[in-house]
Amino acid sequence: MTNRTLYIVVCGAPLASRTADGVKAARANGWDPYVIPTEAALPWLADQDLGDTRVITGNRTPDQPKRTPPPDAVAVVPMTFNTLNAWANGNANTYALTTLCASLGSHTPTAAAPFAKHDLAGHPAWLASLAVLRYAGVTIVDPHDGSRAAAEPVASGTGNEIASAFRWDWIFAALEEKQI
Ligand SMILES: Cc1cc2nc3c(=O)[nH]c(=O)nc-3n(C[C@H](O)[C@H](O)[C@H](O)COP(=O)(O)O)c2cc1C
């Protein structure tokens, strides 16, 4: 069977440090991953071994061919406060956001792990944007324990610890359910 195409959109927060693990886990689960980082995620990717994984940054030029096949699924790990709100509002002013807006609009199965501290999550846009994404069919996965009932903010100073304990199979389980 041909592997299914998975876009892994990576935003600028500590859980971005687990991208290489996500790529390996994706392959082990029958996905063909493409990594699509935001600009803010790049420092976290710099010291990770992504092997021959295709990492797609920035917009292509008009004369360049498309760089990715259409996705069978999308994982947003981690999803920052900034990307959450921009995506929910339909902002498409970066390649990562254009990809996310298009996959939402085309009903591509998507799972996202929001990652923001209490101060950011206390802003009213946090709950409003999560509600918009859930309404649109995105599975929100709590980065602490994989729960889909609620997404808890990350306590200040615990970002790296939560990133270390994060299990990619929470994401793949959510995506598999959507494929059925
Ligand atoms: C060390 C560091 C840790 C950060 N952690 C978070 C975080 O956990 N959640 C978050 O929403 N933003 C965090 N930020 C801020 C985002 O990187 C910033 O808002 C950025 O503009 C997000 O861009 P993006 O959504 O395009 O990735 C962090 C920034 C730095 C430098």
The ligand as an ORCA input file, in Angstrom:
! r2SCAN-3c Opt
* xyz 0 1
  C      11.685     30.102     23.945
  C      10.308     30.427     23.431
  C       9.241     29.694     23.887
  C       7.951     29.976     23.415
  N       6.910     29.207     23.837
  C       5.691     29.455     23.353
  C       4.604     28.601     23.723
  O       4.733     27.622     24.460
  N       3.389     28.869     23.185
  C       3.173     29.928     22.343
  O       2.030     30.099     21.902
  N       4.171     30.744     21.988
  C       5.419     30.521     22.465
  N       6.450     31.327     22.082
  C       6.163     32.514     21.272
  C       5.968     32.168     19.807
  O       7.141     31.549     19.290
  C       5.624     33.458     19.042
  O       4.337     33.924     19.445
  C       5.660     33.297     17.558
  O       5.292     34.517     16.935
  C       4.736     32.181     17.089
  O       4.773     32.100     15.683
  P       4.108     30.891     14.900
  O       2.709     30.760     15.407
  O       4.164     31.362     13.482
  O       4.942     29.683     15.150
  C       7.737     31.048     22.512
  C       8.852     31.783     22.069
  C      10.110     31.480     22.504
  C      11.271     32.260     21.972
*
